[in-house]
């Protein structure tokens, strides 16, 4: 516990000695972080380990004051999405993708 402590002991010559100790207790660090990554990505944890799947990871490292630090990482892997869209246009007309607003090139079916 942080505080001032006094000890009375005999010194090497047999006389009384008073030792005053000013003690400061530096607390350990406990943190929780929430991280999201895309499927296929890798996240580097505070202890240098890597993670690629959803889960709770605990890292033990030394904080800036030299004390123990526990960091909990709640990692969520967000799945990639794939979609298919079917468009119909009149022959000879330009086609615009309504979701992305870009010009599409239509290649005629030659079979």
C-alpha positions in Angstrom: 0.0 0.0 0.0 1.3 3.5 -0.8 2.5 5.4 2.2 5.3 6.4 4.5 6.9 3.6 6.5 9.3 4.0 9.4 11.6 1.3 10.7 13.8 1.3 13.7 16.8 -1.0 13.7 20.3 -1.1 15.1 23.1 0.1 12.8 26.5 -1.7 12.4 27.8 0.1 15.5 24.9 -1.0 17.6 23.2 2.4 17.7 19.6 3.1 16.8 18.8 3.8 13.2 15.6 5.2 11.8 14.8 4.4 8.2 11.9 6.2 6.5 10.6 4.6 3.3 8.3 6.6 1.0 6.5 3.9 -0.9 4.5 4.5 -4.0 2.6 1.6 -5.5 2.1 1.9 -9.2 -1.0 0.1 -10.3 -1.1 -2.6 -13.0 -2.9 -1.7 -16.2 -6.0 -3.5 -17.3 -7.5 -2.5 -20.6 -10.1 -3.9 -23.0 -10.2 -3.0 -26.7 -12.7 -3.9 -29.4 -11.3 -4.4 -32.9 -13.0 -5.4 -36.1 -11.1 -6.7 -39.2 -12.2 -8.0 -42.6 -12.2 -11.7 -43.3 -8.7 -12.6 -44.6 -7.0 -9.8 -42.7 -4.6 -10.3 -39.7 -4.7 -8.2 -36.5 -1.5 -7.9 -34.4 -2.2 -8.1 -30.7 -0.4 -6.0 -28.1 2.0 -8.8 -27.2 3.0 -9.3 -30.9 0.9 -12.4 -31.5 -1.4 -12.3 -34.5 -5.1 -13.3 -34.8 -7.3 -14.0 -37.7 -10.5 -15.4 -36.2 -13.2 -13.9 -34.0 -12.5 -14.3 -30.3 -11.3 -12.8 -27.1 -7.5 -12.6 -26.7 -5.6 -11.7 -23.6 -2.1 -10.2 -23.8 0.3 -9.7 -20.9 2.9 -7.1 -21.4 4.9 -4.5 -19.3 3.4 -1.0 -19.2 5.3 2.2 -19.4 6.0 2.2 -15.7 7.5 -1.3 -15.8 4.4 -2.9 -14.2 2.2 -5.8 -15.4 -0.3 -4.9 -18.0 -3.2 -7.1 -19.1 -5.0 -6.1 -22.4 -8.1 -8.0 -23.5 -8.9 -7.7 -27.2 -12.4 -8.5 -28.4 -11.8 -9.3 -32.0 -14.6 -9.6 -34.6 -13.9 -10.8 -38.1 -16.4 -9.3 -40.5 -17.2 -11.7 -43.4 -16.6 -10.5 -47.0 -19.7 -10.1 -49.1 -20.3 -11.3 -52.6 -23.4 -10.4 -54.6 -24.8 -11.0 -58.1 -26.9 -8.6 -59.9 -29.0 -9.1 -63.0 -29.7 -6.1 -65.3 -31.8 -5.9 -68.4 -31.3 -3.2 -71.0 -32.5 -2.5 -74.5 -30.1 -3.4 -77.2 -27.8 -0.6 -78.2 -28.5 1.4 -75.0 -25.8 2.3 -72.4 -26.0 0.5 -69.1 -25.4 2.2 -65.8 -25.0 0.1 -62.6 -27.6 1.6 -60.3 -25.7 0.6 -57.1 -22.3 1.9 -58.0 -23.2 4.6 -60.6 -20.6 3.6 -63.1 -20.7 2.8 -66.8 -20.8 -0.9 -67.5 -19.5 -2.5 -70.8 -21.9 -4.9 -72.3 -20.3 -7.7 -74.3 -22.8 -9.3 -76.7 -23.2 -13.0 -76.5 -21.7 -14.4 -79.7 -22.7 -18.0 -79.3 
